[in-house]
Amino acid sequence: MTDTPQPDGTDPVTPSRRDRLRPLELIAFSLVLAVFAALVVLLVTRNWTLTGIAAGVAFIVSVMMVALVGLGKEPSAADRKAREDLQGPDDGTHYH
């Protein structure tokens, strides 16, 4: 693969530490919900198989809901600016 050339005078985009850890926070939130669901099912039924199924279902459903909520939010001004930059090439030959 070849790297796309960077326009002169700009640095490549590097996400902040908070931006890089954001997906881990969302997965951890889903994991906490799954553990809570598993504890409730375990305390009510005392069945380990049903507890595992409930934990798995709760984890998958919570990951899907977090992803859908994230997709539905309003894009920030930086996102809008980045999308505008991708609409056309700089000099007619290179996209940036």
C-alpha contacts under 8 A as a table, 3 or more apart, distances in Angstrom:
res1	aa1	res2	aa2	distance
4	T	96	H	7.63
5	P	94	H	7.85
5	P	96	H	7.66
6	Q	10	T	6.89
6	Q	11	D	7.62
6	Q	12	P	7.29
6	Q	96	H	6.79
7	P	10	T	6.10
7	P	96	H	6.98
15	P	18	R	7.97
15	P	19	D	5.79
15	P	20	R	6.38
16	S	19	D	5.14
16	S	20	R	6.32
17	R	20	R	5.08
17	R	21	L	6.20
18	R	21	L	5.21
18	R	22	R	6.06
19	D	22	R	5.27
20	R	23	P	7.06
21	L	24	L	5.32
21	L	25	E	6.45
22	R	25	E	5.13
22	R	26	L	6.49
23	P	26	L	5.15
23	P	27	I	6.26
24	L	27	I	5.08
24	L	28	A	6.01
25	E	28	A	5.06
25	E	29	F	6.16
26	L	29	F	5.06
26	L	30	S	6.35
26	L	63	V	7.59
26	L	66	V	7.18
27	I	30	S	5.08
27	I	31	L	6.12
27	I	63	V	6.84
28	A	31	L	4.89
28	A	32	V	6.17
29	F	32	V	5.17
29	F	33	L	6.42
30	S	33	L	5.13
30	S	34	A	6.20
30	S	58	A	7.83
30	S	59	F	5.45
30	S	60	I	7.91
30	S	62	S	5.33
30	S	63	V	5.76
31	L	34	A	4.98
31	L	35	V	6.19
31	L	59	F	5.97
32	V	35	V	5.13
32	V	36	F	6.20
33	L	36	F	5.08
33	L	37	A	6.22
33	L	58	A	6.79
33	L	59	F	6.82
33	L	62	S	7.33
34	A	37	A	5.11
34	A	38	A	6.10
34	A	54	A	7.63
34	A	55	A	4.68
34	A	56	G	6.89
34	A	57	V	7.80
34	A	58	A	4.94
34	A	59	F	4.84
34	A	62	S	7.99
35	V	38	A	4.97
35	V	39	L	6.12
35	V	55	A	6.28
36	F	39	L	5.17
36	F	40	V	6.30
37	A	40	V	5.20
37	A	41	V	6.24
37	A	54	A	6.52
37	A	55	A	5.94
37	A	58	A	6.65
38	A	41	V	5.19
38	A	42	L	5.95
38	A	51	T	5.09
38	A	52	G	6.80
38	A	54	A	5.92
38	A	55	A	4.89
39	L	42	L	5.01
39	L	43	L	6.02
39	L	51	T	7.55
40	V	43	L	5.28
40	V	44	V	6.23
41	V	44	V	5.17
41	V	45	T	5.88
41	V	46	R	7.44
41	V	47	N	7.90
41	V	50	L	7.32
41	V	51	T	5.52
41	V	54	A	7.15
42	L	45	T	5.44
42	L	46	R	4.79
42	L	47	N	6.15
42	L	48	W	6.77
42	L	50	L	7.87
42	L	51	T	5.53
43	L	46	R	5.84
45	T	50	L	7.97
47	N	50	L	5.53
47	N	51	T	6.20
48	W	51	T	4.87
48	W	52	G	6.18
49	T	52	G	5.25
49	T	53	I	6.35
50	L	53	I	5.08
50	L	54	A	6.08
51	T	54	A	5.13
51	T	55	A	6.14
52	G	55	A	5.11
52	G	56	G	6.17
53	I	56	G	5.18
53	I	57	V	6.13
54	A	57	V	5.17
54	A	58	A	5.96
55	A	58	A	5.14
55	A	59	F	6.06
56	G	59	F	5.16
56	G	60	I	6.23
57	V	60	I	5.28
57	V	61	V	6.02
58	A	61	V	5.22
58	A	62	S	5.96
59	F	62	S	5.27
59	F	63	V	6.14
60	I	63	V	5.19
60	I	64	M	6.20
61	V	64	M	5.13
61	V	65	M	6.15
62	S	65	M	5.04
62	S	66	V	6.08
63	V	66	V	5.23
63	V	67	A	6.17
64	M	67	A	5.12
64	M	68	L	6.15
65	M	68	L	5.08
65	M	69	V	6.10
66	V	69	V	5.19
66	V	70	G	6.11
67	A	70	G	5.04
67	A	71	L	6.24
68	L	71	L	5.11
68	L	72	G	6.30
69	V	72	G	5.17
69	V	73	K	6.71
70	G	73	K	5.72
75	P	79	D	5.87
75	P	80	R	6.61
76	S	79	D	5.17
76	S	80	R	6.38
77	A	80	R	5.09
77	A	81	K	6.18
78	A	81	K	5.07
78	A	82	A	6.15
79	D	82	A	5.09
79	D	83	R	6.20
80	R	83	R	5.12
80	R	84	E	6.25
81	K	84	E	5.10
81	K	85	D	6.30
82	A	85	D	5.10
82	A	86	L	6.46
83	R	86	L	5.18
83	R	87	Q	6.64
84	E	87	Q	5.39
85	D	88	G	6.72
85	D	96	H	7.12
86	L	89	P	7.36
86	L	95	Y	6.83
86	L	96	H	6.56
88	G	92	G	7.78
88	G	95	Y	6.52
89	P	92	G	5.10
89	P	93	T	6.07
89	P	94	H	5.22
89	P	95	Y	4.17
89	P	96	H	6.63
90	D	93	T	7.08
90	D	94	H	5.94
90	D	95	Y	6.01
90	D	96	H	6.76
91	D	94	H	6.44
